[in-house]
Amino acid sequence: MNKTSSNALIATLFSLGLILPIYTNAADSDSEPPISDGSVESMNARADYFRLDNDYSPPPGKGLHHYTAGYAKILCSAVFITGLDPDDAAANVGGFISPFEQREHVVDIRIDRERQQVALTLPDGVIRTARRYGSQGCVARPMAQETMQFTPSIIEPDLPPADTTAWPMGDVLSEELWPEGVNRELVERALEVGFGPPEARTLGLVITYQGRIIGERYGDDADMHTPLESWSMTKSLTGTLMGVLIQQGAYELWQPAPIPEWQIEEGDPRQEIRIGDIMRMSSGIMINAPADPDFDDSIYPDHVYLYTGGENLHQYAATRPQEYPPNTIGRYRNTDPVLASYLIRLAVDGRGDNYHEFPQRALFDKLGIRSALIETDAWGNFLGQGLGFMSARDWARLGNLYLQDGVADGIRLLPEGYVDYASAVAPAWESDGRPIYGGAFLWLSEPETADGTRLKAMHMRGAGGQSTNIIPSHDLVYVRIGKYTGARAGGEALNQMLPMLLDAVPAAQ
């Protein structure tokens, strides 16, 4: 991959809310660790200094077959979960695990609405299918496997009727006076700007102040109940579920992660990886990912295979080798949230609870969330790195849990100090000169007010311009979700909206 292509990749990743790649050069391992100022060259030197001598094995199978499995899943989810038109979905949705240029290879598309299945045929005769399986969503089926390795189920919320229950546990908004100090006219203007032009393809925009909805708007294809493709915002949901387990006593944040595959051999370096390192994208586990400095674009990336691979993907992530010692190099790789999802399964199964019900019972029911589902692989493993669907309102409910220090309706769901952990810069990222990633799979930023004041913000971000944004200094949470191809215009609209929104509400006392 030449430098011109790499620079184009950087721009694309930034537009999707992903990560800045790092370019590496050889470093003298006998010297002191290089100091990084955030430049490509200095981050490069640090990475090489810490790199371990382990071999990389690429994912099995053909890239086109995997991309087509991703395409089948994208269409299945778009049609049978979100309710989009298939042609619109094919042109505008889910370009991450199914690049639009790869879709051109498909010679036949069959959508079976009765079975809720999508089947795609390639020129070599290979057919990739995805099918809706209850509350586990659409699953890309392995090529040589006719049956799923789990029993699908329907998970119903244990909540009162939404249409007669007040927000946030229901949908009824208060008729009280407008919040004191809030400029209603400016909020409405900000909402208009933030929704963006038609090319932003925004599906939902919700703004809350002090936990109360002060503005919301939806596209023609969605409403306040529509479960929307959220991509890597799901990582932050996974980090939240891990926080719930820590609060319940199943784990401790800084204990070594008890991944079974890491305990087989004495002295396995992966035994030093802590749960808190994993949720800071600092485990050091090796894969080939598009955000990597040495990304090999001739090899189908593991980062995407962890969505589309026809095997137990929790175990796949757990069997990848170590590239860096933990807590030294920050890398945006799907191995870490998949490993967190694996730990969630180990804890919930280990105590005899219903794994697929756990998110709804332990978190969603506590927040009033009704629309959520996390899709799985063929083994029923949650793919919590990016296959979550929730309405914009439900993402706002989750964002407000962080605004309220992990407490909902007087009940502590996240441990004391967990939000502080999530909002603190990850040391490995700080050392690379990139103070942009925190804990619990949250991004960090410092937006600026009109008078130049820097604020602290946390973000749940996903490819395609999806975001849940939390600004504690102003008691604000705002959520924007749209179709993948509207990412750039949608992001520009949000950037234009934020200063207006900060002017419209008073700072927290």
C-alpha positions in Angstrom: 0.0 0.0 0.0 1.7 3.2 -1.1 1.7 6.5 0.9 -0.9 8.1 -1.4 -3.3 5.3 -0.8 -2.5 5.4 2.9 -3.3 9.1 3.1 -6.6 8.5 1.4 -7.4 5.8 3.9 -6.6 8.2 6.8 -9.1 10.8 5.4 -11.7 8.1 5.0 -11.3 6.7 8.5 -11.5 10.2 10.0 -14.7 10.9 8.1 -16.2 7.7 9.5 -15.2 8.6 13.1 -12.6 5.9 13.2 -8.9 6.2 14.0 -5.7 7.8 12.5 -3.3 5.1 11.3 0.3 4.9 12.4 3.2 4.2 10.0 6.0 2.2 11.5 9.7 2.1 10.9 12.4 0.0 12.5 13.5 1.1 16.0 16.5 0.1 18.1 15.0 -2.2 20.8 18.0 -1.5 23.0 17.3 2.2 23.2 14.8 4.0 25.5 11.2 4.0 24.3 10.8 6.9 21.8 8.7 9.8 22.8 5.7 10.5 20.6 4.4 13.9 19.7 1.5 12.5 17.8 3.2 12.7 14.4 3.2 9.7 12.1 7.0 9.2 12.4 7.1 9.4 16.2 4.1 7.0 16.7 5.8 4.8 14.3 9.0 4.6 16.3 7.1 3.7 19.5 5.2 0.9 17.9 8.3 -0.7 16.5 10.1 -0.4 19.8 7.4 -2.4 21.6 6.6 -4.9 18.9 6.9 -8.6 19.9 8.3 -11.3 17.7 5.1 -13.2 16.9 3.8 -14.4 13.5 0.6 -13.2 11.8 -1.8 -15.7 10.2 -4.5 -14.2 7.9 -8.2 -15.1 8.0 -9.1 -18.2 6.0 -11.2 -18.1 2.9 -11.6 -15.7 0.0 -12.2 -12.0 0.7 -15.0 -11.7 -1.9 -16.9 -14.5 -0.2 -16.6 -12.7 3.1 -17.6 -9.3 1.8 -20.6 -10.9 0.2 -21.6 -12.5 3.5 -21.4 -9.0 4.9 -23.6 -7.7 2.1 -26.2 -10.4 2.8 -26.2 -9.5 6.5 -26.5 -5.7 5.7 -29.5 -6.2 3.4 -31.1 -8.6 5.8 -30.8 -6.2 8.8 -31.8 -3.2 6.7 -35.0 -4.8 5.4 -36.1 -7.0 8.4 -34.9 -5.0 11.4 -34.8 -1.3 10.3 -37.5 -1.7 7.6 -35.6 0.0 4.7 -36.2 -0.5 1.0 -33.8 -3.1 -0.4 -32.6 -0.9 -3.3 -32.0 2.0 -1.0 -30.1 -0.3 1.5 -28.0 -1.7 -1.3 -27.0 1.8 -2.4 -26.6 3.6 0.9 -26.3 1.3 4.0 -23.5 -0.6 5.7 -20.5 0.1 3.5 -18.0 -0.9 6.2 -18.2 -4.7 6.1 -19.6 -4.7 2.6 -17.8 -2.1 0.5 -20.0 -0.8 -2.3 -17.6 -1.7 -5.1 -17.6 -5.3 -3.8 -21.3 -5.5 -4.2 -21.0 -5.2 -7.9 -19.8 -8.8 -8.1 -23.2 -10.2 -7.0 -25.1 -11.6 -9.9 -28.4 -12.5 -8.2 -30.2 -11.1 -5.1 -33.1 -13.0 -3.6 -35.0 -11.6 -0.6 -37.4 -14.1 1.0 -39.7 -12.0 3.1 -41.6 -15.0 4.6 -38.4 -16.6 5.9 -36.7 -13.2 6.5 -33.7 -14.3 4.5 -31.4 -12.8 1.9 -29.4 -14.9 -0.6 -26.7 -13.5 -2.8 -25.1 -15.4 -5.7 -21.5 -14.8 -7.0 -20.2 -15.6 -10.5 -18.3 -18.7 -9.2 -21.6 -20.1 -8.0 -21.1 -19.4 -4.3 -24.2 -18.3 -2.5 -24.0 -16.3 0.7 -27.0 -16.0 2.9 -28.2 -14.2 6.0 -31.3 -14.8 7.9 -33.2 -13.1 10.8 -33.1 -15.2 13.9 -35.5 -13.7 16.5 -33.9 -11.1 18.9 -30.5 -12.2 17.8 -31.0 -10.3 14.5 -29.6 -11.2 11.1 -26.8 -13.8 11.1 -24.5 -14.4 8.1 -24.6 -18.1 7.8 -21.3 -20.1 7.2 -21.0 -21.4 3.7 -21.0 -25.1 4.6 -23.4 -24.9 7.6 -27.2 -25.2 7.3 -28.1 -24.9 10.9 -27.2 -22.4 13.6 -25.2 -23.5 16.6 -27.6 -21.9 19.0 -31.3 -21.8 19.7 -32.8 -18.4 18.6 -35.2 -16.7 21.0 -37.4 -13.6 21.3 -36.5 -11.3 24.2 -39.4 -9.0 25.2 -38.8 -5.9 27.4 -40.1 -6.1 30.9 -41.4 -2.6 30.9 -44.8 -0.8 31.2 -46.5 0.4 28.0 -44.3 3.1 26.4 -47.3 5.1 25.1 -48.6 5.7 28.6 -45.3 5.9 30.5 -43.3 9.1 31.0 -39.8 9.6 29.5 -37.3 8.1 30.0 -38.9 4.8 30.9 -41.6 5.5 28.3 -42.3 7.7 25.3 -44.5 10.4 26.9 -42.8 13.7 27.1 -43.5 16.1 30.0 -45.8 19.1 29.4 -43.9 21.1 32.0 -42.5 24.6 31.2 -39.4 24.7 28.9 -36.3 24.1 31.0 -35.1 27.3 32.7 -32.4 29.2 30.8 -32.7 27.2 27.6 -33.2 29.2 24.4 -35.9 27.3 22.6 -35.6 29.2 19.4 -31.9 28.5 19.2 -32.4 24.8 20.0 -34.8 24.5 17.1 -32.4 26.3 14.8 -29.6 24.0 16.0 -31.8 20.9 15.4 -32.4 22.1 11.8 -28.7 22.6 11.2 -27.7 19.4 12.8 -30.1 17.3 10.8 -28.3 18.4 7.8 -29.1 18.6 4.1 -30.7 15.7 2.2 -27.3 14.3 1.3 -26.6 13.8 5.0 -29.3 11.1 4.9 -29.9 11.5 8.6 -32.5 9.1 10.0 -32.6 10.4 13.6 -31.4 13.3 15.7 -32.3 13.6 19.4 -31.1 16.2 21.8 -31.5 15.9 25.6 -30.7 18.5 28.3 -30.6 17.4 31.9 -32.0 14.1 30.7 -35.1 15.7 29.1 -35.7 15.7 25.3 -35.6 19.3 24.0 -35.4 18.4 20.3 -35.7 15.5 18.0 -36.3 14.9 14.3 -36.5 11.9 12.0 -36.1 11.1 8.3 -38.9 9.6 6.2 -37.6 6.1 6.8 -37.5 6.2 10.7 -39.3 7.3 13.8 -38.6 7.2 17.5 -39.0 3.5 17.7 -36.9 2.4 14.7 -33.9 0.2 15.5 -31.1 1.8 13.5 -27.7 0.5 12.3 -25.3 1.9 14.8 -22.0 0.2 14.0 -19.2 0.9 16.5 -21.4 2.7 18.9 -22.1 -0.9 19.9 -18.6 -1.1 21.3 -19.6 1.5 24.0 -22.7 -0.6 24.7 -20.4 -3.6 25.2 -18.3 -1.5 27.6 -21.4 -0.6 29.5 -22.5 -4.2 29.8 -19.1 -5.0 31.2 -19.5 -2.2 33.7 -22.8 -3.7 34.8 -21.0 -7.1 35.3 -18.3 -5.4 37.3 -20.9 -3.6 39.5 -22.6 -7.0 40.0 -19.3 -8.5 41.2 -18.6 -10.8 38.3 -15.3 -9.1 37.5 -12.9 -6.4 38.6 -11.8 -3.8 36.2 -8.1 -4.3 36.7 -8.0 -8.1 37.0 -6.2 -10.1 34.3 -8.8 -11.0 31.7 -9.7 -14.7 32.3 -9.9 -15.7 28.6 -9.6 -19.6 28.7 -7.4 -19.8 25.6 -4.8 -17.6 27.3 -4.5 -19.9 30.3 -3.4 -23.1 28.5 0.3 -22.4 28.5 2.3 -21.1 31.4 3.9 -17.8 30.7 1.5 -16.8 27.8 2.1 -13.0 27.6 -1.7 -12.6 27.1 -2.2 -13.5 30.7 -0.9 -9.9 31.5 -3.8 -8.3 29.6 -6.3 -6.7 32.1 -10.0 -6.1 31.4 -9.4 -2.4 31.7 -6.7 -2.6 29.0 -9.0 -4.4 26.6 -11.7 -1.6 27.0 -9.1 1.0 26.3 -8.2 -0.6 22.9 -4.8 -1.3 24.4 -4.6 -5.1 24.6 -1.9 -5.4 22.0 -3.6 -8.4 20.3 -2.4 -8.8 16.7 -4.7 -8.6 13.7 -4.7 -6.9 10.3 -7.0 -3.9 10.5 -7.6 -0.9 8.1 -6.6 1.6 10.8 -3.2 -0.1 11.3 0.0 1.6 9.9 1.1 -1.6 8.3 -2.3 -2.6 7.0 -1.9 -5.0 4.1 -4.8 -4.4 1.7 -4.0 -7.5 -0.3 -5.3 -9.6 2.7 -8.9 -9.7 3.8 -8.7 -7.9 7.2 -9.4 -9.7 10.5 -11.0 -6.5 11.7 -13.8 -7.2 9.2 -13.6 -11.0 9.4 -14.8 -10.6 13.0 -18.1 -9.6 11.5 -18.4 -12.0 8.6 -16.2 -15.1 9.4 -18.0 -18.4 9.4 -16.6 -19.6 12.7 -16.9 -19.0 16.4 -15.7 -15.4 16.4 -15.2 -15.1 20.2 -12.7 -18.0 19.9 -11.1 -16.5 16.8 -10.3 -13.3 18.7 -9.1 -15.2 21.7 -6.6 -17.2 19.6 -4.9 -14.2 18.0 -1.2 -13.7 19.1 0.2 -10.7 21.0 1.8 -8.0 19.0 2.5 -5.5 21.8 2.6 -5.7 25.6 -0.7 -4.5 27.0 -1.2 -0.9 27.9 1.6 0.3 25.6 0.2 0.9 22.1 -3.4 2.0 21.3 -4.8 0.4 18.3 -8.4 0.5 16.9 -9.0 -3.2 16.4 -12.2 -5.2 16.7 -10.4 -7.9 18.7 -10.7 -5.9 21.9 -14.5 -5.4 21.9 -15.0 -9.0 20.7 -12.9 -10.2 23.7 -15.0 -8.0 26.0 -18.1 -9.7 24.5 -16.5 -13.1 25.1 -15.9 -12.2 28.8 -19.5 -11.1 29.1 -20.6 -14.5 27.8 -18.3 -16.4 30.1 -19.6 -14.5 33.1 -23.3 -14.8 32.3 -23.1 -18.5 31.2 -20.9 -19.3 34.1 -23.5 -18.2 36.7 -26.3 -20.0 34.8 -28.2 -16.9 33.5 -29.7 -16.5 30.1 -26.9 -15.0 28.0 -29.2 -13.6 25.2 -31.5 -12.0 27.8 -28.7 -10.4 29.8 -28.5 -7.0 28.0 -32.3 -6.5 28.2 -32.7 -7.6 31.8 -29.5 -6.1 33.3 -29.4 -2.8 31.4 -32.1 -2.1 28.9 -35.1 -2.7 31.2 -33.4 -0.3 33.7 -33.2 2.5 31.2 -36.5 2.2 29.3 -34.8 0.8 26.2 -37.2 -1.3 24.1 -35.7 -1.3 20.5 -32.2 -2.8 21.1 -30.7 -5.9 19.8 -27.2 -7.1 19.3 -26.6 -9.5 16.4 -24.6 -12.6 16.8 -22.4 -15.0 14.9 -23.7 -18.5 14.0 -22.7 -19.7 17.5 -24.9 -17.2 19.1 -22.1 -15.0 20.3 -22.9 -11.3 20.5 -20.8 -9.3 18.0 -20.6 -6.3 20.3 -18.0 -4.6 18.3 -20.5 -3.2 15.9 -23.7 -5.2 15.2 -26.0 -3.4 17.5 -29.3 -1.8 16.6 -31.2 0.8 18.7 -33.4 3.8 18.1 -32.0 7.3 18.5 -34.1 7.8 21.6 -32.7 4.6 23.1 -29.1 5.7 22.4 -29.9 8.9 24.2 -31.1 6.9 27.2 -27.8 5.1 27.2 -25.8 8.3 26.9 -27.7 9.8 29.8 -26.5 6.9 32.0 -23.0 8.2 31.6 -24.2 11.8 32.2 -25.7 10.5 35.5 -22.5 8.8 36.7 -23.9 5.3 36.0 -27.0 5.8 38.1 -30.5 5.4 36.7 -33.7 6.0 38.7 -31.6 6.0 41.9 -30.1 2.6 41.1 -26.3 2.3 40.5 -25.8 0.2 37.3 -22.1 1.1 36.8 -19.5 1.0 39.5 -18.4 4.2 41.3 -15.5 5.6 39.4 -16.4 3.8 36.1 -17.5 7.0 34.3 -14.2 8.6 35.4 -12.4 5.6 34.0 -14.3 5.9 30.7 -13.7 9.6 30.4 -9.9 9.5 31.2 -7.5 9.3 28.3 -6.1 5.8 27.9 -2.3 5.9 28.8 -1.2 4.0 25.7 -3.0 6.6 23.5 -1.6 9.4 25.6 1.9 8.1 25.1 1.3 8.0 21.3 0.4 11.7 21.5 -3.3 11.0 20.7 -5.4 11.8 23.7 -8.6 10.8 21.9 -9.6 7.5 23.4 -10.8 6.6 26.9 -12.1 3.6 28.7 -15.3 1.4 28.1 -14.7 2.0 24.4 -15.5 5.7 24.5 -13.9 8.4 22.3 -12.9 11.7 23.9 -12.7 15.2 22.6 -12.5 18.8 23.8 -15.1 20.9 21.9 -14.7 24.7 22.1 -17.3 27.3 23.1 -17.7 30.6 21.4 -15.5 32.3 24.0 -12.7 29.7 23.5 -13.4 27.6 26.6 -12.4 23.9 26.1 -15.0 21.4 27.3 -14.7 17.7 28.0 -16.8 15.4 25.9 -17.3 11.6 25.6 -18.5 9.9 22.4 -20.0 6.6 21.3 -19.0 6.6 17.6 -19.7 4.3 14.7 -18.9 4.1 11.0 -21.2 6.0 8.8 -21.3 9.0 11.0 -23.2 7.5 13.9 -22.7 9.1 17.3 -23.9 9.5 20.8 -22.3 12.6 22.3 -22.1 13.4 26.0 -21.1 16.9 27.3 -21.3 16.8 31.1 -20.5 20.5 31.5 -23.7 21.4 29.8 -25.9 18.4 30.8 -26.2 17.6 27.1 -26.5 14.3 25.2 -27.2 14.3 21.5 -27.5 11.4 19.1 -27.2 11.4 15.4 -27.8 8.2 13.2 -28.0 8.1 9.5 -27.4 6.1 6.4 -23.7 5.2 5.8 -23.3 7.2 2.6 -24.3 10.4 4.4 -21.4 10.2 6.9 -19.4 13.2 5.6 -22.4 15.6 5.2 -23.9 14.4 8.5 -20.6 15.0 10.3 -20.3 18.5 8.9 -23.9 19.3 10.0 -23.2 18.1 13.6 -20.0 20.3 13.7 -22.1 23.3 12.7 -24.8 22.5 15.2 -22.6 22.1 18.3 -21.7 25.8 18.9 -25.3 26.7 18.5 -26.4 24.0 21.0 -23.8 25.1 23.6 -25.1 28.7 23.3 -28.7 27.5 23.7 -28.3 25.8 27.1 -26.7 27.1 30.3 -23.7 25.4 31.7 -24.3 22.9 34.5 -24.1 24.2 38.0 
